[in-house]
Amino acid sequence: MKKHNFSAGPAILPASVMEQAAQAAVDFNGIGLSILEISHRSPEFSAVLDEAEILVRDIAQLSEDYAVLFLQGGASSQFFMTAMNLLNDNEMAAYVDTGSWSAKAIKEAKNFGKVEAVASSKEQNYTFIPKGYEVPANAKYLHLTSNNTIVGTQFHSWPETKVPFVADMSSDIFSRPIDVERFDLIYAGAQKNIGPAGLTLVIVRKEALGKVSRNIPTMLDYRTHISKKSTFNTPPVFSIYVAMLTFRWIKANGGLQAMAKKNAAKAQLLYQEVDANPLFTGTVTDKADRSHMNATFVMAPGKEELQASFLDMCKEAGCVGVKGHRSVGGFRASIYNAMDIGSVQVLVDVMKGFAEQYG
Ligand SMILES: *Cc1c(COP(=O)(O)O)cnc(C)c1O
């Protein structure tokens, strides 16, 4: 039976990417060696790395002001690396607290400078994106989590401020066009929308670097990786290869405009059912803030005991990964770039069938 993978991450990748990755693990480009056993300094891998960067530049329309880095340590390491590289001890950075990933970023940044949480939706369980707050003009940067993977909210417009943005785009990178010029730095763990775990994509404005006075360990200094083109040490070779294949797929499928259109259509289909179905309730209080990547919902009030039965019915239809994050419960359907609308329709049909049976 076909599986419909609604997992939040590691997550679905295009089937064609998976097939090429599998082939490359056996014999990479017919060279008689696996991608897993060739040097990261070999001409074969250098070509992969070059193409990955060219594709990121093309997809995101990056100017030469920006560097593209393929790092390790996950988005979680970027929580501290951003502040370590961008913020002096006596300077202040503003953070918007929209979920537990934001909260973790705030905690780590405090190791390196002053942090001001300018807005938070924590008191309401992060069920909306805060609006209408001031960002102090002296903030070095404003940190945002563009899509809140766990609670299912997403920034659909950016705060109005002249302060440059630093963004954790782990779960919506390349799901829609990005106004890159507004950002000093964008980071994303690959395993949500662009590739396997083990790779972290960083897009950084080169001019924003080199302005802090502390000593930065070599491996944690973005400038090291810029000057060594992401091969200061052994990079995550296979993850970069698979991400490159995904970038090719994004480009071949119309780029970010096309991704955004497809993702909006999938989200609309799913949320329409969440709203219409008497057995389910959406968890995001301001519908305008609903994520196009992670749709969160719960059983309607009084129907909580049906939760396990719904998950069983999902499983029978091949829909996997629908269970909500362990910290919030309920359901979460992640509908990243690689998911086709046909799979969302399967889940919607399960929801309809569930209401017929238990409603
Ligand atoms: C998954 C996720 C993270 C954590 O990523 P790691 O690569 O596991 O460190 C951070 N931020 C967001 C928004 C995420 O979705």
Ligand as a Chemical Component Dictionary entry (heavy atoms), coordinates in Angstrom:
data_LIG
# 
_chem_comp.id                   LIG 
_chem_comp.type                 NON-POLYMER 
_chem_comp.pdbx_formal_charge   0 
_chem_comp.three_letter_code    LIG 
# 
loop_
_chem_comp_atom.comp_id 
_chem_comp_atom.atom_id 
_chem_comp_atom.alt_atom_id 
_chem_comp_atom.type_symbol 
_chem_comp_atom.charge 
_chem_comp_atom.model_Cartn_x 
_chem_comp_atom.model_Cartn_y 
_chem_comp_atom.model_Cartn_z 
_chem_comp_atom.pdbx_ordinal 
LIG C1 C1 C 0 13.158 20.863 13.656 1  
LIG C2 C2 C 0 13.393 22.260 13.994 2  
LIG C3 C3 C 0 14.522 22.679 14.714 3  
LIG C4 C4 C 0 15.556 21.722 15.242 4  
LIG O1 O1 O 0 16.346 21.293 14.223 5  
LIG P1 P1 P 0 17.623 20.360 14.470 6  
LIG O2 O2 O 0 18.207 20.292 13.101 7  
LIG O3 O3 O 0 17.102 19.042 14.974 8  
LIG O4 O4 O 0 18.501 21.014 15.452 9  
LIG C5 C5 C 0 14.676 24.027 14.955 10 
LIG N1 N1 N 0 13.790 24.923 14.498 11 
LIG C6 C6 C 0 12.688 24.552 13.814 12 
LIG C7 C7 C 0 11.733 25.594 13.340 13 
LIG C8 C8 C 0 12.460 23.209 13.540 14 
LIG O5 O5 O 0 11.370 22.850 12.838 15 
# 
loop_
_chem_comp_bond.comp_id 
_chem_comp_bond.atom_id_1 
_chem_comp_bond.atom_id_2 
_chem_comp_bond.value_order 
_chem_comp_bond.pdbx_ordinal 
LIG C1 C2 SING 1  
LIG C2 C3 SING 2  
LIG C2 C8 DOUB 3  
LIG C3 C4 SING 4  
LIG C3 C5 DOUB 5  
LIG C4 O1 SING 6  
LIG O1 P1 SING 7  
LIG P1 O2 DOUB 8  
LIG P1 O3 SING 9  
LIG P1 O4 SING 10 
LIG C5 N1 SING 11 
LIG N1 C6 DOUB 12 
LIG C6 C7 SING 13 
LIG C6 C8 SING 14 
LIG C8 O5 SING 15 
# 
